[in-house]
């Protein structure tokens, strides 16, 4: 090779190497953990609420499997497992923990005072001692709080509107939920004013649900109010199947249960809460302190009615009630 050609080749190679430089380091994936009392879905990868959170993170530029790692932990309705799952999560040392429900938030609060915790949705965060105040949470917990401790009396009113001859109503409660005795008392007080009988029945895990409806039917209930509970929120298909099998119209706060085939829901958009929780996580990942992020309380309540379920149950929903509905499922 001629000397001039050799020098040109060498210079070109050196220049190319200089321009390429060392491989650019990829940004470190942010590491989160998510604890929920709901059941782990068999398919798809996430349940509706968890998927809403994932979508919220994606909207903010965090993509699971790329620049985001989430350690998912499901209690499958077993509230007694929450402390152990919380301890397992703490051992993983995530940057932020996201959770759903008061019981899960309490378990995490007891397990750590240093790792930031974002509550996607829970009832009475102040009264349960999880945060100091809505405006200034203090400590390591922030997020979103549902309005009101209990909507069950409103559910009773809606059932009576849909079923004027209703004489007895069952209340499905979770023995592991510390707020449910108060829920039962609230329904009993409202039922007394309407001259209605109340039948308590309980389910702690998924396989308990069908049996709870069977008990309600044997005791003469004409409908079922599902008490607000993070575990029940993911049991729409089971609730709908039991409702149809035992011919018991069912109402809860969860519109996904109506999508699954239950008669009605009235409450706040919990999936929307989970999506909004992503904004808290983003702020904390950018060095905001949970103690300084006020608790949000969305104030919109939505009524959903499934007319297909009504027909299967032999009900005719009054036009006045349909006019109030934000969502009507017809098929």
C-alpha positions as CSV (number, residue, x, y, z in Angstrom):
1,X,0.0,0.0,0.0
2,X,1.3,3.5,-0.9
3,X,2.3,5.6,2.1
4,X,-0.3,8.3,1.2
5,X,-3.2,5.7,1.0
6,X,-2.1,4.1,4.2
7,X,-2.1,7.4,6.1
8,X,-5.5,8.3,4.7
9,X,-6.9,5.0,5.7
10,X,-5.5,5.3,9.2
11,X,-6.7,8.9,9.6
12,X,-10.2,7.9,8.4
13,X,-10.3,5.0,10.9
14,X,-9.2,7.2,13.8
15,X,-11.8,9.9,12.9
16,X,-14.6,7.3,12.7
17,X,-13.6,5.9,16.0
18,X,-13.5,9.4,17.5
19,X,-17.0,10.2,16.2
20,X,-18.5,7.0,17.4
21,X,-16.9,7.4,20.8
22,X,-17.8,5.0,23.7
23,X,-21.3,3.5,23.6
24,X,-23.8,5.9,25.1
25,X,-25.1,4.7,28.5
26,X,-28.8,4.0,28.5
27,X,-30.8,5.8,31.3
28,X,-31.3,3.7,34.3
29,X,-34.8,2.1,34.5
30,X,-36.8,3.5,37.4
31,X,-37.9,0.8,39.8
32,X,-41.3,0.8,41.5
33,X,-43.4,-1.7,43.5
34,X,-47.2,-2.0,43.4
35,X,-49.1,-3.7,46.2
36,X,-52.9,-4.3,45.7
37,X,-55.4,-6.5,47.6
38,X,-56.9,-7.4,44.3
39,X,-56.5,-10.8,42.6
40,X,-53.7,-11.4,40.1
41,X,-55.3,-11.7,36.6
42,X,-54.6,-14.8,34.6
43,X,-54.8,-12.7,31.4
44,X,-53.9,-10.0,30.4
45,X,-50.8,-9.0,32.4
46,X,-52.6,-6.3,34.5
47,X,-56.1,-5.9,35.9
48,X,-58.1,-2.8,34.9
49,X,-56.9,-0.6,37.7
50,X,-53.2,-1.6,37.4
51,X,-53.4,-1.1,33.7
52,X,-54.8,2.4,34.2
53,X,-51.7,3.2,36.4
54,X,-49.4,1.7,33.7
55,X,-51.1,3.9,31.1
56,X,-50.7,6.9,33.3
57,X,-47.0,6.2,33.6
58,X,-46.7,5.6,29.8
59,X,-48.3,9.0,29.2
60,X,-45.5,10.5,31.2
61,X,-42.8,8.7,29.3
62,X,-42.2,5.7,31.5
63,X,-42.6,2.4,29.6
64,X,-42.7,-0.9,31.5
65,X,-40.0,-3.2,30.2
66,X,-38.0,-0.3,28.8
67,X,-37.2,2.5,31.3
68,X,-39.6,1.3,34.0
69,X,-39.6,-1.8,36.2
70,X,-42.6,-2.6,38.4
71,X,-42.6,-5.3,41.1
72,X,-46.2,-6.4,41.2
73,X,-47.7,-7.9,44.4
74,X,-51.3,-9.1,44.6
75,X,-52.9,-10.2,47.9
76,X,-55.7,-12.1,46.1
77,X,-58.2,-10.9,48.7
78,X,-56.1,-12.2,51.7
79,X,-55.7,-9.2,53.9
80,X,-53.7,-11.2,56.4
81,X,-51.0,-11.5,53.8
82,X,-50.5,-7.7,53.4
83,X,-47.9,-7.3,56.1
84,X,-45.7,-10.1,54.6
85,X,-46.1,-8.7,51.1
86,X,-45.2,-5.2,52.4
87,X,-42.1,-6.6,54.1
88,X,-41.1,-8.4,50.8
89,X,-41.5,-5.1,48.9
90,X,-39.4,-3.1,51.3
91,X,-36.6,-5.7,50.9
92,X,-36.6,-5.0,47.2
93,X,-35.8,-1.3,47.9
94,X,-37.9,0.3,45.2
95,X,-37.8,4.1,44.6
96,X,-41.5,4.5,45.1
97,X,-44.3,2.1,46.2
98,X,-47.8,2.5,44.8
99,X,-50.8,0.9,46.6
100,X,-54.5,0.6,46.6
101,X,-56.9,0.5,49.5
102,X,-56.6,1.6,53.1
103,X,-55.5,-1.8,54.5
104,X,-52.6,-2.1,52.1
105,X,-51.6,1.5,52.8
106,X,-51.6,0.9,56.5
107,X,-49.4,-2.3,56.1
108,X,-46.9,-0.3,54.0
109,X,-46.9,2.7,56.4
110,X,-46.0,0.3,59.2
111,X,-43.3,-1.3,57.2
112,X,-41.4,1.8,56.1
113,X,-41.1,5.4,57.0
114,X,-38.5,6.2,54.4
115,X,-39.6,4.8,51.0
116,X,-42.2,7.1,49.3
117,X,-45.7,5.6,49.1
118,X,-48.3,6.8,46.7
119,X,-51.9,5.7,47.4
120,X,-53.8,5.3,44.2
121,X,-57.1,5.2,46.1
122,X,-58.2,4.7,49.7
123,X,-60.9,5.8,52.1
124,X,-60.2,8.1,55.1
125,X,-56.4,8.4,54.9
126,X,-56.5,11.0,57.7
127,X,-58.9,9.1,60.0
128,X,-56.9,5.9,59.6
129,X,-53.7,7.7,60.7
130,X,-51.9,7.2,57.4
131,X,-51.4,10.9,56.7
132,X,-51.5,14.0,59.0
133,X,-53.8,16.1,56.8
134,X,-55.0,16.3,53.2
135,X,-53.2,19.5,52.6
136,X,-49.9,18.5,54.1
137,X,-49.7,14.7,54.4
138,X,-46.3,14.7,56.3
139,X,-44.2,11.6,56.4
140,X,-43.7,9.4,53.4
141,X,-47.3,8.9,52.1
142,X,-49.4,10.9,49.6
143,X,-51.9,10.1,46.8
144,X,-55.6,10.2,46.3
145,X,-58.4,9.7,48.8
146,X,-62.0,8.7,48.0
147,X,-64.7,11.0,49.2
148,X,-66.9,9.8,52.0
149,X,-66.5,6.7,54.1
150,X,-69.5,4.9,52.8
151,X,-71.9,5.1,49.9
152,X,-74.0,2.1,50.8
153,X,-77.1,4.1,52.0
154,X,-77.1,5.8,48.5
155,X,-76.9,2.3,47.0
156,X,-79.9,1.3,49.0
157,X,-81.8,4.3,47.8
158,X,-80.9,3.4,44.1
159,X,-82.0,-0.2,44.6
160,X,-85.3,0.9,46.1
161,X,-85.8,3.2,43.1
162,X,-85.2,0.4,40.7
163,X,-87.1,-2.1,42.8
164,X,-90.0,-0.4,44.5
165,X,-91.2,-3.6,46.1
166,X,-87.8,-4.5,47.6
167,X,-88.4,-5.8,51.1
168,X,-85.0,-7.2,52.1
169,X,-81.4,-6.5,51.0
170,X,-78.2,-8.3,51.7
171,X,-74.9,-6.5,52.4
172,X,-71.8,-8.3,51.3
173,X,-68.9,-7.5,53.7
174,X,-65.3,-8.6,54.0
175,X,-64.5,-9.7,57.6
176,X,-60.9,-8.5,57.0
177,X,-62.0,-4.9,56.3
178,X,-62.1,-2.8,59.5
179,X,-64.6,-0.3,58.1
180,X,-67.3,-2.8,57.2
181,X,-69.0,-3.0,60.6
182,X,-69.7,0.7,60.2
183,X,-70.9,0.1,56.7
184,X,-73.4,-2.4,58.0
185,X,-74.6,-0.1,60.6
186,X,-75.1,2.7,58.1
187,X,-77.2,0.4,55.8
188,X,-79.2,-0.8,58.7
189,X,-80.0,2.8,59.8
190,X,-81.0,3.7,56.2
191,X,-83.0,0.5,55.8
192,X,-85.0,1.1,59.0
193,X,-86.3,4.4,57.6
194,X,-87.5,2.5,54.5
195,X,-88.9,-0.4,56.5
196,X,-86.4,-2.8,54.9
197,X,-84.8,-5.9,56.4
198,X,-81.0,-6.2,56.2
199,X,-79.2,-9.5,55.7
200,X,-75.4,-9.5,56.4
201,X,-73.3,-11.9,54.4
202,X,-69.6,-12.1,54.0
203,X,-66.8,-13.1,51.6
204,X,-63.1,-12.9,52.4
205,X,-61.6,-14.6,49.3
206,X,-62.9,-15.2,45.7
207,X,-64.3,-18.6,46.4
208,X,-66.5,-17.3,49.2
209,X,-68.6,-15.0,46.9
210,X,-70.9,-17.6,45.4
211,X,-71.7,-19.0,48.8
212,X,-72.3,-15.6,50.2
213,X,-75.0,-15.0,47.5
214,X,-76.5,-18.4,48.3
215,X,-76.8,-17.4,51.9
216,X,-78.4,-14.1,51.0
217,X,-80.9,-15.9,48.8
218,X,-81.8,-18.5,51.4
219,X,-82.4,-15.7,53.9
220,X,-84.9,-14.0,51.6
221,X,-82.8,-11.0,50.3
222,X,-84.1,-9.4,47.2
223,X,-80.9,-7.6,46.2
224,X,-77.2,-7.2,47.3
225,X,-75.2,-4.2,48.2
226,X,-71.4,-4.9,47.8
227,X,-69.6,-2.9,50.5
228,X,-66.7,-0.8,49.2
229,X,-63.5,-2.9,49.4
230,X,-60.4,-3.0,47.4
231,X,-60.6,-6.8,47.0
232,X,-64.2,-6.7,45.8
233,X,-63.3,-4.2,43.1
234,X,-61.6,-6.9,41.1
235,X,-64.4,-9.5,41.4
236,X,-66.9,-8.2,38.8
237,X,-67.2,-11.5,36.9
238,X,-67.8,-13.6,40.1
239,X,-70.2,-11.0,41.5
240,X,-72.1,-10.9,38.2
241,X,-72.3,-14.7,37.9
242,X,-73.5,-15.1,41.5
243,X,-76.0,-12.3,41.0
244,X,-77.6,-14.0,37.9
245,X,-77.5,-17.5,39.4
246,X,-79.3,-16.4,42.6
247,X,-81.4,-13.8,40.9
248,X,-80.1,-11.0,43.1
249,X,-79.7,-7.6,41.6
250,X,-76.4,-6.2,42.7
251,X,-74.9,-2.7,43.2
252,X,-71.5,-1.5,44.2
253,X,-69.2,1.5,43.6
254,X,-67.3,-0.3,40.8
255,X,-68.4,0.4,37.2
256,X,-66.2,-2.5,36.1
257,X,-68.6,-4.8,37.9
258,X,-71.4,-3.4,35.8
259,X,-69.3,-4.0,32.7
260,X,-69.0,-7.6,33.9
261,X,-72.8,-8.0,34.3
262,X,-73.9,-6.6,37.6
263,X,-76.9,-4.4,37.6
264,X,-75.7,-1.0,38.9
265,X,-72.8,1.0,40.3
266,X,-72.6,4.4,41.9
267,X,-69.3,5.9,42.9
268,X,-66.0,7.5,41.9
269,X,-63.9,6.4,39.0
270,X,-61.2,4.3,40.7
271,X,-59.4,3.5,37.5
272,X,-59.1,7.2,37.0
273,X,-57.6,7.5,40.5
274,X,-54.9,5.0,39.5
275,X,-54.1,6.9,36.3
276,X,-53.8,10.1,38.3
277,X,-51.5,8.3,40.8
278,X,-48.8,8.2,38.1
279,X,-48.5,12.0,38.3
280,X,-47.5,11.7,42.0
281,X,-44.9,9.0,41.1
282,X,-43.5,11.2,38.4
283,X,-43.1,14.1,40.8
284,X,-41.4,12.0,43.4
285,X,-39.0,10.5,40.9
286,X,-38.1,14.1,40.1
287,X,-37.3,14.7,43.7
288,X,-40.6,16.0,45.2
289,X,-41.2,15.0,48.8
290,X,-44.5,13.0,49.5
291,X,-44.9,15.2,52.7
292,X,-45.3,18.2,50.5
293,X,-47.8,16.8,47.9
294,X,-51.4,17.4,48.9
295,X,-53.9,14.5,48.9
296,X,-56.4,14.9,46.1
297,X,-60.1,14.1,46.5
298,X,-61.9,13.8,43.2
299,X,-65.5,14.8,43.7
300,X,-67.3,13.3,40.6
301,X,-69.7,10.4,41.2
302,X,-71.0,8.3,38.3
303,X,-74.1,6.0,38.0
304,X,-73.8,3.0,35.6
305,X,-76.7,0.7,34.7
306,X,-76.6,-2.6,32.8
307,X,-79.9,-3.1,31.0
308,X,-78.9,-6.5,29.8
309,X,-78.5,-7.6,33.4
310,X,-81.8,-5.9,34.2
311,X,-83.6,-7.9,31.5
312,X,-82.0,-11.2,32.7
313,X,-83.2,-10.4,36.3
314,X,-86.7,-9.5,35.1
315,X,-86.4,-5.9,36.0
316,X,-87.7,-2.8,34.2
317,X,-85.5,0.2,35.2
318,X,-87.6,3.4,35.6
319,X,-87.0,6.0,33.0
320,X,-86.3,8.6,35.7
321,X,-83.3,6.4,36.9
322,X,-82.0,5.9,33.4
323,X,-82.0,9.6,32.8
324,X,-79.7,10.0,35.8
325,X,-77.2,7.4,34.5
326,X,-73.8,8.5,33.2
327,X,-73.4,5.1,31.5
328,X,-76.0,2.7,30.2
329,X,-75.0,-0.8,29.0
330,X,-77.6,-2.2,26.6
331,X,-76.0,-5.4,25.3
